[in-house]
Amino acid sequence: MDLSGWVDRWAGFAPGKPALAFAGEEMTYRALAGRIDRLAAVLRHRLGVQRGDRVAWLGYNHGAAVALLFACARLRAIFLPLNWRLAPPEHRLMLDDATPRALFVESGFREATEGVCRPGDSFRRVVVGDAHPGWVHYDTLMAEGDRLVQGWQGAEADDPVVICYTSGTTGAPKGAVLTQNNLFFNAVNSTHMHDLVSGDRVLTTLPLFHVGGLNIQTLPALHAGATVMLHPKFDADATFDAIRDFRPTLTVLVPTQIRVLIDHPRWATADLSSLRCITTGSSVVPEALIRQVQDRGIPLIQVYGSTETGPLAAFQRIDDAKVKLGSAGREAIHCSVRVVDLDGADLPSGTSGEILVKGPNVTGGYWNDTRATAQALRDGWFCTGDVGHFDEDGYLYVDGRKKDMIISGGENIYPAALESILAECPRILEAAVVGRPDDFWGEEVVAVVVPRDASLTAADVLNLFAGRVARYKHPRDVVFVDRLPRNALGKLRKDEIRRMLPKAMETGSP
C-alpha cells in the first residue's frame, strides 16, 4: 500500500472527521482523500508525471502541499519540498539537481521564482493562489481533473517518495532520499514516542520543507487518523491563539521558537493545559529552557535525528522528561543507535564518540551523489557527524558536532556544554561558542554573545564558567555581536559565526 492509503482508510472509518485545519477551514478525511485522488489524476494525465518523476513545491505550509505529497506517493513519484527561506540561486541548484517534472509555487513566491526559471526548462509551472499569465493555475487544473481510475500501480516499500535537501552550510546541499518505507517506520516511531492516537490534535508551525515539520508529528498524525492544524509559518501570537482555540494535544517547537514564546507577554498567563507535551529537537537544548517550559506544567520531550534518519532515531517519552533532563532519549522502537570511536568500535557508557544510526527509517542515500552516499553510510549505518554518549541506563546525550569540536592545547572541547551555561544567564539573549585559530594553542575557545543587558561585560561572561567546567574549557575571549546567524530551523550557522570573529589577540603562553 502506498502512503495515500492511510488517508483512504481513515476516510472509510471516519469520513467526516477533520484531517487538516488550514487558513480557517477544515478538510475532512473524505475530502482529503478526494483531493489526493483528483490531484494524482492531474499529475498523471495533465502534467505527465510518471513513476520516479519529481514534483517540487515552493511555498509556506499549505493543505495543497500535503495533498501533493500523498498524490506523489500514489503515483510512485517523488515530492520535492523547497526551502522558501533560500535565495533563488539556491533553488536553482536544487532544480538543476532534481530536474522536476512540475513545479508548484504559492503565489507569494511566484515573482521570485520568475528569476529562477529559464526558457529551456521542461518542468510545468503551476501557481497556487492568485492566477498569473504564463502559469498553469492550480484551481483551474483541479477543476479539469478527473478521478484517477486506471494507469497506476500500487507503490512498493522501497519506492522513493520525498527528497529533502540538507541546509548546505558547508557547500552544495545534498538531497536525502526518503522512501515510503522510511516514512512509514518513522510514523510508527512517532506513534510510540507520543502515544499518538486518532483523538489527538496536532499543531504544526515548523516548515514542511524540513523533516522536523513534515515527519515528527504531521504525517504520523494522519497515519493515526488525528487532526492537524497547519500554520503557514511560525508566529508567536498565532501560536498562542491556536493553543487557546484549537486546543492541540501535541506540537513540535524548536528551541528558538520556544524562547520566542517564553519571552512573549502571553506566556505567563496562556492556558497550556490542552498540551500533553511539547516536542523539541534540532539542536542541543539548554537545561534552563527545559525547566522554564516544565515550570508551566508541560513536559518538554526531546527527539534526536537528522534529515537522513527521517528524523526519529532516538527520543524521550513523557515519563523521561524530568528524570532524564537534557537527554535525547533512548533508541526509537524501530531504530538502532551506536556511539563509536575513530576506528568504529563501540564505546562504553559515559564515553563520547560519533553517533551512528541504522534502521528502516534511515535514508539509503543522496540524490545523484554516490560519493556523499558512500561517505555517509558505512555498512548500512548512517554516520551522523554528531558526538554523544550513552549513560548507564541507555539514554543518549548529544555533546555536539564533530566539526564543531574545538581542540585546544591537545584537549577536546565540545561547545554545546559551554553554550548551555551561557543560555542560563538572563543577561544574555543568545550565544555561541566556536574555535579560533591560535599559534600557541592550536585553537582558542571564543564565546560570541548577543547581550540582553547593555551593561554586560566580557568579565561577567567569563565568570559564568568559574567552578562549572575545567579551566582549559573556559573561553579565552568574548565577542559581542548584535545577532547570530541561524538556518531555517534556528540552528546556529557556526561557519558564519567563525567568519564574524576578529583576529586573535596575542595571548602568550599558558
C-alpha positions as CSV (number, residue, x, y, z in Angstrom):
1,M,0.0,0.0,0.0
2,D,1.3,3.5,-0.8
3,L,1.1,6.3,1.8
4,S,-2.1,7.7,0.4
5,G,-3.8,4.5,1.6
6,W,-3.5,5.9,5.1
7,V,-6.0,8.7,4.2
8,D,-8.2,6.4,2.2
9,R,-8.6,4.0,5.1
10,W,-9.4,6.8,7.5
11,A,-11.9,8.2,5.0
12,G,-13.6,4.9,5.3
13,F,-13.5,4.7,9.1
14,A,-14.2,8.4,9.9
15,P,-15.2,10.2,6.7
16,G,-16.5,13.3,8.4
17,K,-13.6,13.8,10.8
18,P,-11.3,16.8,10.2
19,A,-8.0,15.7,8.8
20,L,-6.5,19.2,8.1
21,A,-7.3,22.6,9.5
22,F,-5.7,25.4,7.4
23,A,-6.4,29.1,6.7
24,G,-9.6,29.0,8.8
25,E,-11.1,26.0,7.1
26,E,-11.3,22.3,7.8
27,M,-10.8,19.4,5.4
28,T,-12.3,16.1,6.4
29,Y,-10.6,12.8,5.7
30,R,-13.2,12.1,3.0
31,A,-12.4,15.5,1.3
32,L,-8.6,15.0,1.7
33,A,-8.9,11.5,0.1
34,G,-10.9,13.0,-2.8
35,R,-8.3,15.9,-3.2
36,I,-5.5,13.4,-3.3
37,D,-7.3,11.2,-5.9
38,R,-8.0,14.2,-8.2
39,L,-4.5,15.6,-7.8
40,A,-3.0,12.3,-8.7
41,A,-5.1,12.3,-11.8
42,V,-4.0,15.8,-12.6
43,L,-0.3,14.9,-12.2
44,R,-0.6,11.9,-14.4
45,H,-3.0,13.0,-17.1
46,R,-2.4,16.7,-17.3
47,L,1.2,17.1,-16.3
48,G,2.6,13.8,-17.5
49,V,4.1,12.7,-14.1
50,Q,5.4,9.1,-14.2
51,R,6.9,6.8,-11.7
52,G,10.1,8.3,-10.3
53,D,9.4,11.8,-11.6
54,R,10.0,14.7,-9.1
55,V,7.3,17.2,-8.3
56,A,8.5,20.4,-6.5
57,W,6.7,22.6,-4.0
58,L,7.7,26.1,-3.1
59,G,5.6,27.8,-0.5
60,Y,4.6,28.1,3.1
61,N,2.8,25.2,4.9
62,H,-0.3,24.6,2.9
63,G,-3.0,21.9,2.5
64,A,-2.1,21.6,-1.1
65,A,1.4,20.6,-0.2
66,V,0.2,17.8,2.0
67,A,-2.2,16.5,-0.7
68,L,0.7,16.8,-3.3
69,L,2.9,14.5,-1.2
70,F,0.2,11.9,-1.0
71,A,-0.6,12.2,-4.7
72,C,3.1,11.6,-5.5
73,A,3.1,8.6,-3.2
74,R,0.1,7.2,-5.1
75,L,1.9,7.6,-8.5
76,R,5.3,6.4,-7.2
77,A,6.6,9.9,-7.9
78,I,8.8,11.9,-5.6
79,F,7.7,15.0,-3.6
80,L,10.4,17.8,-3.5
81,P,9.7,20.5,-0.9
82,L,11.9,23.6,-1.4
83,N,13.1,25.7,1.5
84,W,11.3,29.0,1.0
85,R,13.9,30.9,3.0
86,L,16.6,30.2,0.4
87,A,17.6,32.6,-2.3
88,P,16.6,32.0,-6.0
89,P,20.1,30.8,-7.0
90,E,20.0,28.2,-4.2
91,H,16.6,27.0,-5.5
92,R,18.1,26.8,-9.0
93,L,20.8,24.4,-7.7
94,M,18.2,22.1,-6.4
95,L,16.0,22.3,-9.5
96,D,19.1,21.5,-11.7
97,D,19.9,18.6,-9.4
98,A,16.5,17.1,-9.1
99,T,15.1,18.1,-12.5
100,P,11.4,18.0,-11.6
101,R,8.6,17.3,-14.0
102,A,6.4,20.0,-12.4
103,L,6.9,23.0,-10.0
104,F,4.1,24.1,-7.8
105,V,4.6,27.6,-6.4
106,E,2.5,29.5,-3.9
107,S,1.6,32.9,-5.4
108,G,3.6,34.9,-2.9
109,F,6.8,33.2,-4.2
110,R,5.9,33.4,-7.9
111,E,7.7,36.7,-8.7
112,A,11.0,35.4,-7.1
113,T,10.6,32.2,-9.0
114,E,10.4,34.0,-12.3
115,G,14.1,34.8,-11.9
116,V,14.9,31.1,-11.4
117,C,13.1,29.7,-14.4
118,R,14.8,29.5,-17.7
119,P,13.4,29.4,-21.3
120,G,14.6,25.8,-21.8
121,D,13.1,24.4,-18.5
122,S,11.0,21.3,-19.2
123,F,9.0,21.5,-15.9
124,R,5.5,22.7,-15.9
125,R,4.9,25.7,-13.7
126,V,1.7,25.7,-11.5
127,V,0.7,28.7,-9.3
128,V,-1.3,28.1,-6.1
129,G,-3.3,31.1,-5.1
130,D,-3.6,34.1,-7.4
131,A,-3.7,33.3,-11.2
132,H,-0.9,34.7,-13.4
133,P,-0.3,34.7,-17.2
134,G,2.1,32.1,-18.3
135,W,1.4,29.9,-15.3
136,V,-1.0,27.0,-15.0
137,H,-3.5,27.9,-12.3
138,Y,-3.9,25.2,-9.6
139,D,-7.7,25.8,-9.2
140,T,-8.3,25.5,-12.9
141,L,-6.1,22.4,-13.1
142,M,-8.0,20.7,-10.3
143,A,-11.4,21.7,-11.8
144,E,-10.4,20.0,-15.1
145,G,-9.0,16.9,-13.4
146,D,-10.8,13.5,-13.5
147,R,-10.7,10.9,-10.8
148,L,-7.8,8.5,-11.4
149,V,-9.3,5.1,-12.2
150,Q,-6.5,3.5,-14.1
151,G,-3.0,3.8,-15.3
152,W,-1.2,3.4,-12.0
153,Q,0.0,0.5,-9.8
154,G,0.4,0.4,-6.1
155,A,3.7,1.6,-4.7
156,E,6.3,-0.6,-3.2
157,A,8.0,0.0,0.2
158,D,11.4,0.9,-1.4
159,D,9.9,3.5,-3.8
160,P,11.4,7.0,-3.1
161,V,8.7,9.4,-2.1
162,V,10.5,12.5,-0.7
163,I,13.7,14.3,-1.4
164,C,14.7,16.7,1.4
165,Y,17.7,18.9,0.8
166,T,20.0,19.5,3.7
167,S,20.8,23.0,4.7
168,G,24.1,23.0,2.9
169,T,26.0,25.0,5.4
170,T,29.4,23.7,4.1
171,G,29.0,23.6,0.4
172,A,26.2,22.5,-2.0
173,P,23.1,21.0,-0.4
174,K,22.5,17.2,-0.6
175,G,19.2,15.7,-1.3
176,A,18.4,12.9,1.2
177,V,16.0,10.4,-0.4
178,L,13.3,9.0,1.8
179,T,11.3,6.0,0.7
180,Q,7.7,5.1,1.5
181,N,9.0,2.6,4.0
182,N,11.2,5.2,5.7
183,L,8.2,7.4,6.3
184,F,6.0,4.5,7.4
185,F,8.5,3.4,10.1
186,N,9.2,7.0,11.1
187,A,5.4,7.3,11.7
188,V,5.4,4.1,13.8
189,N,8.4,5.5,15.8
190,S,6.5,8.8,16.4
191,T,3.3,6.9,17.5
192,H,5.4,5.2,20.2
193,M,7.1,8.4,21.2
194,H,3.9,10.4,21.6
195,D,1.4,7.7,22.3
196,L,-0.3,9.1,19.2
197,V,-3.9,8.3,18.7
198,S,-6.8,9.3,16.5
199,G,-8.2,11.6,19.1
200,D,-5.0,13.8,19.1
201,R,-4.9,17.4,17.7
202,V,-1.6,18.4,16.3
203,L,-0.4,22.0,15.8
204,T,2.3,22.3,13.0
205,T,4.2,25.5,12.8
206,L,7.6,24.1,11.6
207,P,8.1,24.3,7.9
208,L,7.1,21.2,5.8
209,F,10.2,21.6,3.7
210,H,12.1,20.0,6.7
211,V,11.6,16.6,8.2
212,G,11.0,18.2,11.6
213,G,7.8,19.8,10.3
214,L,6.8,17.1,8.0
215,N,7.7,13.9,9.8
216,I,7.9,14.3,13.6
217,Q,4.1,14.7,14.0
218,T,2.3,15.9,10.8
219,L,2.4,12.7,8.7
220,P,2.3,10.4,11.7
221,A,-0.9,12.2,12.9
222,L,-2.5,11.5,9.5
223,H,-1.4,7.9,9.8
224,A,-3.1,7.7,13.2
225,G,-6.3,9.4,12.0
226,A,-5.7,12.5,14.1
227,T,-6.4,16.2,13.1
228,V,-3.6,18.5,12.0
229,M,-3.7,22.3,12.1
230,L,-1.2,23.8,9.7
231,H,0.1,27.3,10.2
232,P,1.7,28.9,7.1
233,K,4.8,29.7,9.2
234,F,5.6,30.3,12.9
235,D,4.1,33.4,14.5
236,A,4.0,33.7,18.3
237,D,0.6,35.3,18.6
238,A,-0.9,32.9,16.1
239,T,0.5,30.0,18.1
240,F,-1.0,31.3,21.4
241,D,-4.3,31.8,19.6
242,A,-4.3,28.3,18.3
243,I,-3.4,26.8,21.7
244,R,-6.4,28.7,23.1
245,D,-8.9,28.0,20.3
246,F,-7.8,24.7,18.6
247,R,-6.7,23.1,21.9
248,P,-3.9,21.0,20.5
249,T,-2.7,18.0,22.4
250,L,0.7,17.9,20.7
251,T,3.1,20.3,18.9
252,V,6.7,20.4,17.9
253,L,8.7,23.6,18.6
254,V,12.5,24.0,18.1
255,P,14.4,25.8,20.9
256,T,14.4,29.1,19.1
257,Q,10.6,29.1,18.9
258,I,10.2,28.1,22.5
259,R,12.5,31.0,23.5
260,V,10.2,33.4,21.5
261,L,7.1,32.1,23.2
262,I,8.7,32.3,26.7
263,D,9.8,35.9,26.1
264,H,6.3,36.8,24.9
265,P,3.9,38.7,27.3
266,R,1.3,36.0,26.8
267,W,3.5,33.1,28.1
268,A,2.8,33.6,31.8
269,T,-1.0,33.5,31.5
270,A,-1.6,31.3,28.5
271,D,-3.7,28.2,29.1
272,L,-1.5,25.4,28.0
273,S,-3.5,22.7,29.7
274,S,-4.6,21.0,26.4
275,L,-1.0,20.1,25.6
276,R,0.1,16.6,26.7
277,C,3.7,17.6,25.9
278,I,5.8,19.7,23.6
279,T,8.4,18.0,21.5
280,T,11.7,19.7,20.7
281,G,15.0,19.0,19.0
282,S,17.1,20.1,16.0
283,S,19.9,21.3,18.4
284,V,21.2,20.8,21.9
285,V,18.5,22.0,24.2
286,P,19.7,24.1,27.2
287,E,18.5,22.7,30.6
288,A,17.4,26.2,31.6
289,L,15.0,26.3,28.7
290,I,13.6,22.8,29.5
291,R,13.0,23.9,33.1
292,Q,11.2,27.1,32.0
293,V,8.7,25.0,30.0
294,Q,8.3,22.3,32.6
295,D,7.7,25.0,35.3
296,R,4.5,25.7,33.3
297,G,3.4,22.1,33.9
298,I,4.1,20.9,30.3
299,P,6.6,18.1,29.7
300,L,9.2,19.1,27.1
301,I,10.4,15.9,25.4
302,Q,13.3,15.7,23.1
303,V,13.9,13.9,19.8
304,Y,17.2,13.2,18.2
305,G,17.8,12.6,14.5
306,S,18.5,14.3,11.2
307,T,17.1,14.7,7.7
308,E,18.7,11.4,6.8
309,T,17.1,9.5,9.7
310,G,13.6,10.6,8.9
311,P,14.3,12.1,11.6
312,L,13.2,9.9,14.6
313,A,16.3,8.0,15.7
314,A,16.1,8.4,19.5
315,F,13.6,10.2,21.7
316,Q,12.3,10.8,25.2
317,R,8.8,9.8,26.2
318,I,6.8,11.9,28.7
319,D,7.9,9.8,31.7
320,D,11.6,10.6,30.8
321,A,11.2,14.4,30.6
322,K,12.0,15.1,34.3
323,V,14.1,12.1,35.3
324,K,16.5,12.4,32.3
325,L,16.7,16.2,31.9
326,G,18.7,17.1,28.8
327,S,18.8,13.6,27.4
328,A,17.9,12.9,23.7
329,G,16.2,9.7,25.0
330,R,16.5,6.1,24.1
331,E,16.7,4.4,20.7
332,A,13.5,4.6,18.7
333,I,11.5,1.4,18.7
334,H,12.4,0.7,15.1
335,C,16.0,2.0,15.1
336,S,19.4,1.2,16.4
337,V,22.0,3.8,17.6
338,R,25.7,3.3,18.4
339,V,28.4,5.5,19.8
340,V,31.8,4.6,18.3
341,D,35.4,5.7,18.3
342,L,37.5,6.7,15.3
343,D,38.0,3.0,14.4
344,G,34.3,2.3,14.5
345,A,34.4,0.3,17.8
346,D,31.6,0.7,20.2
347,L,32.3,2.9,23.3
348,P,31.2,2.2,26.9
349,S,28.6,4.3,28.6
350,G,29.9,7.8,29.6
351,T,32.5,7.9,26.8
352,S,31.8,10.3,23.9
353,G,32.1,9.3,20.2
354,E,30.4,9.6,16.9
355,I,26.7,8.7,16.8
356,L,25.7,6.1,14.1
357,V,22.1,5.2,13.2
358,K,20.6,2.3,11.4
359,G,17.0,1.3,10.8
360,P,14.1,1.1,8.3
361,N,13.6,4.9,8.8
362,V,17.1,5.8,7.5
363,T,17.8,7.0,4.0
364,G,19.5,4.8,1.5
365,G,21.5,7.7,0.2
366,Y,21.6,11.1,-1.6
367,W,20.0,12.0,-4.9
368,N,22.6,11.9,-7.7
369,D,25.5,11.8,-5.2
370,T,27.1,8.4,-4.9
371,R,30.2,9.9,-3.3
372,A,28.3,11.6,-0.5
373,T,26.3,8.4,0.0
374,A,29.4,6.3,0.4
375,Q,30.8,8.8,2.9
376,A,27.7,8.9,5.0
377,L,26.7,5.2,5.0
378,R,29.0,2.6,6.4
379,D,27.7,-1.0,6.3
380,G,24.2,0.4,6.5
381,W,25.0,2.7,9.4
382,F,24.4,6.4,8.9
383,C,27.4,8.4,10.2
384,T,25.7,11.4,11.7
385,G,28.8,13.6,12.4
386,D,27.3,14.2,15.9
387,V,29.2,13.4,19.0
388,G,27.4,11.9,22.0
389,H,27.4,9.3,24.7
390,F,25.1,6.9,26.5
391,D,24.6,6.9,30.2
392,E,24.4,3.8,32.3
393,D,20.7,3.4,31.6
394,G,21.0,3.6,27.9
395,Y,19.9,7.2,27.4
396,L,21.7,9.2,24.7
397,Y,23.2,12.6,25.3
398,V,24.3,14.7,22.4
399,D,27.6,16.6,23.1
400,G,27.9,18.5,19.8
401,R,29.0,18.2,16.2
402,K,32.4,16.6,15.3
403,K,33.1,19.5,13.0
404,D,32.3,21.9,15.9
405,M,34.7,20.2,18.3
406,I,37.5,22.6,19.4
407,I,41.0,21.1,20.0
408,S,42.9,23.5,22.3
409,G,46.2,22.5,23.8
410,G,45.5,18.9,22.7
411,E,42.3,18.7,24.7
412,N,38.9,18.1,23.0
413,I,36.3,20.7,23.9
414,Y,32.6,20.4,22.9
415,P,30.9,23.8,22.6
416,A,27.4,22.5,23.5
417,A,28.2,22.2,27.2
418,L,29.6,25.8,27.3
419,E,26.6,27.1,25.3
420,S,24.2,25.6,27.9
421,I,26.0,27.6,30.7
422,L,25.6,30.8,28.7
423,A,21.9,30.1,28.0
424,E,21.2,30.1,31.7
425,C,22.3,33.7,32.1
426,P,19.3,36.1,32.0
427,R,21.5,38.9,30.8
428,I,22.3,37.0,27.6
429,L,19.9,36.9,24.7
430,E,21.7,34.2,22.7
431,A,25.3,32.9,22.5
432,A,27.5,30.5,20.6
433,V,30.9,29.0,21.3
434,V,33.4,28.5,18.5
435,G,37.1,27.8,18.0
436,R,39.5,30.4,16.5
437,P,43.0,29.5,15.2
438,D,45.8,30.3,17.6
439,D,49.5,29.8,17.1
440,F,50.1,28.6,20.6
441,W,47.0,26.6,21.5
442,G,46.1,25.4,18.0
443,E,42.6,26.8,18.7
444,E,41.3,29.0,21.4
445,V,37.7,29.0,22.7
446,V,35.7,32.1,22.0
447,A,32.2,33.0,23.3
448,V,30.1,35.0,20.8
449,V,27.4,36.7,22.7
450,V,24.3,38.8,22.0
451,P,23.6,40.7,25.2
452,R,20.2,41.3,26.6
453,D,21.7,43.7,29.2
454,A,23.8,46.5,27.7
455,S,25.9,46.6,30.8
456,L,27.2,43.1,30.4
457,T,30.9,42.9,30.2
458,A,33.4,40.2,29.0
459,A,34.4,39.6,32.6
460,D,30.8,38.9,33.5
461,V,30.6,36.3,30.8
462,L,33.8,34.6,31.7
463,N,32.8,34.4,35.4
464,L,29.8,32.3,34.4
465,F,32.2,29.3,33.9
466,A,34.1,29.6,37.2
467,G,33.7,26.3,39.0
468,R,31.4,24.9,36.4
469,V,33.8,23.4,33.9
470,A,37.6,22.7,33.7
471,R,39.8,25.7,33.3
472,Y,41.1,24.6,29.9
473,K,37.5,24.7,28.6
474,H,36.9,28.4,29.6
475,P,36.7,30.9,26.7
476,R,39.8,33.0,26.2
477,D,37.8,35.8,24.5
478,V,34.3,37.2,24.4
479,V,33.0,38.8,21.3
480,F,29.7,40.8,21.5
481,V,27.5,41.0,18.4
482,D,24.0,42.2,17.5
483,R,22.7,38.9,16.2
484,L,23.8,35.3,15.5
485,P,23.1,33.8,12.0
486,R,20.8,30.8,12.0
487,N,19.3,28.5,9.4
488,A,15.6,27.9,8.8
489,L,15.1,25.8,11.9
490,G,17.0,28.1,14.2
491,K,20.3,26.1,14.2
492,L,23.4,28.3,14.6
493,R,25.4,28.6,11.4
494,K,28.8,28.1,13.0
495,D,30.7,28.7,9.8
496,E,29.3,32.2,9.5
497,I,29.9,32.9,13.2
498,R,33.6,32.0,12.8
499,R,33.9,34.4,9.9
500,M,32.5,37.2,12.2
501,L,35.4,36.9,14.7
502,P,38.2,39.4,14.8
503,K,41.7,38.0,14.6
504,A,43.0,36.5,17.8
505,M,44.7,38.8,20.3
506,E,48.2,38.0,21.4
507,T,47.6,35.6,24.4
508,G,51.1,34.5,25.1
509,S,52.0,31.2,26.8
510,P,49.6,29.4,29.2
